Amino acid sequence: MTTAETWHGIFGAYNTTWLPVLILFWLALIICTYLLIIKPSDKTNALMKACLAIIFIWNGAVFFFLYMKNSAVPGGIPMLIAGVLFAVDVFRNRITISFPEAGWKRYVTLSLIIWALGLYTLAAWLTGHPYPETVLPVAPCPATIFALALLSGTLLAQKPKVDRLTLTLLFLPLLWWAFCAGLGAPLGFGFYVDLTLLGVGIYGLIVLLKNWKLIGKEKAQNKLDQMKD
């Protein structure tokens, strides 16, 4: 069984070894987010999904299977699944990532993204988990918060362009990890910042359930409109 001391030690070894790579991933994610906000297009969508694919596959293969080995199955496999699904959608383009245009939906989406990209790690530092034994922005938990925020925001956009099956398949491994780590890290290792991961998981699940049928209806309506044209 992994103790709290061992858990933090694993993060310390991982961060120290791979810090340049993790900084590169972090900067790439910030740039992709900026481009997606100011200039949304198929190209920026593909860049974001490619970036997320690399980060999730890295987290699954390197972090879990080489470092956090005791959680390789419950953590590594969902990361790999999410990464592969993002990678496949770079070419299939079944999900067009978008942001709500205004109101609380946009503010919540952007707030969660900012939390995942920096404030999460700052909160961890301020609550007694300084570098190197902290959780950096592209680690599995903040990366999951980021991805759930993006997908939930896409569902809350005015006219979401998503395939229901593809979106649901992406949500499943992310929600699994949100509930698994969102409960496991605070209870098992005293890392209470991950309660925010649990909260985002609950938020994402509610958004998915409330909009799941609407996605199907919109898709059917789009097909009817195409037939009329």
C-alpha positions as CSV (number, residue, x, y, z in Angstrom):
1,M,0.0,0.0,0.0
2,T,1.3,3.5,-0.9
3,T,1.7,5.8,2.1
4,A,1.4,9.5,2.0
5,E,5.2,9.9,2.3
6,T,5.8,7.5,-0.5
7,W,3.1,9.2,-2.6
8,H,4.7,12.6,-2.3
9,G,8.1,11.1,-2.8
10,I,7.0,9.7,-6.2
11,F,5.9,13.1,-7.3
12,G,9.2,14.5,-6.2
13,A,11.2,12.0,-8.2
14,Y,8.9,12.4,-11.2
15,N,9.0,16.2,-11.2
16,T,12.7,16.4,-10.7
17,T,13.4,14.0,-13.6
18,W,10.9,15.3,-16.1
19,L,10.6,19.1,-15.2
20,P,11.7,20.4,-18.7
21,V,9.2,18.1,-20.4
22,L,6.4,19.1,-18.0
23,I,7.1,22.8,-18.5
24,L,7.0,22.3,-22.2
25,F,3.6,20.5,-22.0
26,W,2.3,23.3,-19.7
27,L,3.3,26.1,-22.0
28,A,1.9,24.2,-25.0
29,L,-1.4,23.9,-23.2
30,I,-1.5,27.6,-22.3
31,I,-0.8,28.5,-25.9
32,C,-3.4,26.2,-27.3
33,T,-6.0,27.6,-24.8
34,Y,-5.2,31.1,-25.8
35,L,-5.5,30.3,-29.5
36,L,-8.7,28.5,-29.0
37,I,-10.2,31.5,-27.2
38,I,-9.1,34.3,-29.5
39,K,-9.2,32.4,-32.8
40,P,-11.4,29.3,-32.7
41,S,-11.1,27.1,-35.8
42,D,-10.7,23.5,-36.9
43,K,-6.9,24.0,-36.8
44,T,-6.9,25.3,-33.2
45,N,-9.3,22.6,-32.2
46,A,-7.0,20.0,-33.7
47,L,-4.0,21.5,-31.9
48,M,-5.8,21.4,-28.5
49,K,-6.9,17.8,-29.0
50,A,-3.4,16.8,-30.1
51,C,-1.9,18.5,-27.0
52,L,-4.3,16.8,-24.7
53,A,-3.7,13.5,-26.4
54,I,0.1,13.8,-25.8
55,I,-0.4,14.9,-22.2
56,F,-2.9,12.1,-21.3
57,I,-0.9,9.4,-23.0
58,W,2.3,10.6,-21.3
59,N,0.5,10.6,-17.9
60,G,-0.8,7.1,-18.5
61,A,2.4,5.6,-19.8
62,V,5.1,7.5,-18.0
63,F,3.7,8.7,-14.7
64,F,1.5,5.7,-13.8
65,F,3.3,2.8,-15.4
66,L,6.8,4.0,-14.5
67,Y,6.3,5.8,-11.2
68,M,2.9,5.5,-9.6
69,K,2.8,1.7,-10.3
70,N,0.3,0.8,-7.6
71,S,-2.3,2.9,-9.5
72,A,-1.3,1.9,-13.0
73,V,-4.6,0.1,-13.7
74,P,-7.1,2.4,-12.1
75,G,-5.2,5.5,-13.2
76,G,-2.9,4.7,-16.1
77,I,-5.5,2.9,-18.2
78,P,-8.1,5.7,-18.0
79,M,-5.4,8.2,-18.9
80,L,-4.3,6.2,-21.9
81,I,-8.0,5.7,-23.1
82,A,-8.6,9.5,-22.9
83,G,-5.4,10.2,-24.7
84,V,-6.1,7.8,-27.5
85,L,-9.7,9.2,-27.9
86,F,-8.4,12.8,-28.1
87,A,-5.8,11.6,-30.7
88,V,-8.4,9.8,-32.8
89,D,-10.6,12.9,-32.8
90,V,-7.8,15.0,-34.2
91,F,-8.6,13.2,-37.4
92,R,-12.3,12.4,-37.1
93,N,-13.2,15.8,-35.7
94,R,-16.4,14.6,-34.0
95,I,-16.0,17.1,-31.2
96,T,-15.6,20.9,-31.8
97,I,-14.3,22.3,-28.6
98,S,-15.9,25.7,-27.9
99,F,-16.6,28.1,-25.0
100,P,-20.0,29.5,-23.8
101,E,-20.4,32.9,-25.2
102,A,-21.3,34.8,-22.0
103,G,-22.7,34.6,-18.6
104,W,-22.0,32.3,-15.7
105,K,-21.3,29.3,-18.0
106,R,-18.4,31.1,-19.6
107,Y,-17.0,32.4,-16.3
108,V,-17.2,28.9,-14.7
109,T,-15.5,27.3,-17.7
110,L,-12.6,29.9,-17.7
111,S,-12.3,29.8,-13.9
112,L,-11.8,26.0,-13.9
113,I,-9.3,26.3,-16.7
114,I,-7.3,28.9,-14.8
115,W,-7.5,26.8,-11.7
116,A,-6.1,23.7,-13.6
117,L,-3.4,25.7,-15.4
118,G,-1.9,27.3,-12.3
119,L,-4.0,28.0,-9.2
120,Y,-4.3,24.3,-8.4
121,T,-0.5,23.9,-8.0
122,L,-0.3,27.2,-6.1
123,A,-3.0,26.0,-3.7
124,A,-1.0,22.8,-3.2
125,W,2.1,24.7,-2.5
126,L,0.3,27.0,0.0
127,T,-1.2,24.0,1.8
128,G,2.1,22.4,2.6
129,H,3.1,20.7,-0.7
130,P,6.0,22.7,-2.2
131,Y,8.1,21.7,-5.2
132,P,9.4,19.1,-6.0
133,E,6.9,17.0,-4.0
134,T,3.8,18.8,-5.4
135,V,1.4,18.3,-8.3
136,L,2.3,20.3,-11.3
137,P,-0.3,21.7,-13.8
138,V,-0.1,18.9,-16.4
139,A,-0.2,16.0,-13.9
140,P,-3.2,13.6,-14.1
141,C,-5.5,15.4,-11.7
142,P,-5.2,19.0,-13.0
143,A,-5.1,17.7,-16.6
144,T,-8.4,16.0,-15.8
145,I,-9.9,19.1,-14.4
146,F,-8.8,21.0,-17.5
147,A,-10.3,18.4,-19.9
148,L,-13.6,18.2,-18.0
149,A,-13.8,22.0,-18.0
150,L,-13.3,22.1,-21.7
151,L,-15.8,19.4,-22.5
152,S,-18.4,20.7,-20.1
153,G,-18.0,24.2,-21.6
154,T,-18.4,22.8,-25.0
155,L,-21.7,21.2,-24.0
156,L,-22.8,24.5,-22.5
157,A,-22.0,26.5,-25.6
158,Q,-24.9,27.9,-27.6
159,K,-24.8,25.3,-30.4
160,P,-22.5,22.5,-29.4
161,K,-21.0,20.6,-32.3
162,V,-20.4,17.2,-30.8
163,D,-21.0,13.6,-31.5
164,R,-22.8,12.1,-28.5
165,L,-21.0,8.7,-28.5
166,T,-17.6,10.2,-28.9
167,L,-18.2,12.8,-26.1
168,T,-19.6,10.2,-23.8
169,L,-16.6,7.9,-24.3
170,L,-14.3,10.7,-23.5
171,F,-16.2,11.7,-20.4
172,L,-16.2,8.2,-18.9
173,P,-12.4,7.8,-18.2
174,L,-12.2,11.4,-17.1
175,L,-15.1,11.1,-14.7
176,W,-13.7,7.8,-13.4
177,W,-10.5,9.5,-12.5
178,A,-12.2,12.6,-11.1
179,F,-14.1,10.4,-8.6
180,C,-11.3,7.9,-7.9
181,A,-8.6,10.5,-7.2
182,G,-10.9,13.2,-6.0
183,L,-11.8,10.9,-3.1
184,G,-8.6,8.8,-2.9
185,A,-6.0,11.6,-2.6
186,P,-7.7,13.5,0.2
187,L,-8.6,10.5,2.2
188,G,-5.5,8.4,1.6
189,F,-2.7,11.0,1.3
190,G,-4.1,14.2,2.9
191,F,-3.9,16.0,-0.4
192,Y,-7.1,18.0,0.0
193,V,-6.6,20.2,-3.1
194,D,-8.0,17.2,-5.0
195,L,-11.4,17.8,-3.5
196,T,-11.7,20.3,-6.3
197,L,-11.2,17.4,-8.8
198,L,-14.1,15.7,-7.1
199,G,-16.2,18.9,-7.4
200,V,-15.4,19.3,-11.1
201,G,-16.2,15.6,-11.6
202,I,-19.7,16.2,-10.1
203,Y,-20.1,19.3,-12.1
204,G,-19.1,17.5,-15.4
205,L,-21.4,14.6,-14.7
206,I,-24.4,17.0,-14.1
207,V,-23.6,18.9,-17.3
208,L,-23.3,15.7,-19.3
209,L,-26.6,14.2,-17.9
210,K,-28.5,17.5,-18.4
211,N,-27.4,17.9,-22.0
212,W,-27.0,14.3,-23.2
213,K,-30.5,14.0,-24.7
214,L,-30.2,17.5,-26.2
215,I,-27.1,16.5,-28.1
216,G,-29.0,13.6,-29.7
217,K,-32.0,15.9,-30.6
218,E,-29.7,18.5,-32.1
219,K,-27.9,15.9,-34.2
220,A,-31.1,14.5,-35.5
221,Q,-32.3,18.1,-36.3
222,N,-29.1,18.8,-38.2
223,K,-29.6,15.6,-40.3
224,L,-33.2,16.7,-41.1
225,D,-32.0,20.2,-42.1
226,Q,-29.3,18.6,-44.4
227,M,-31.9,16.4,-46.1
228,K,-34.2,19.4,-46.7
229,D,-31.3,21.3,-48.3
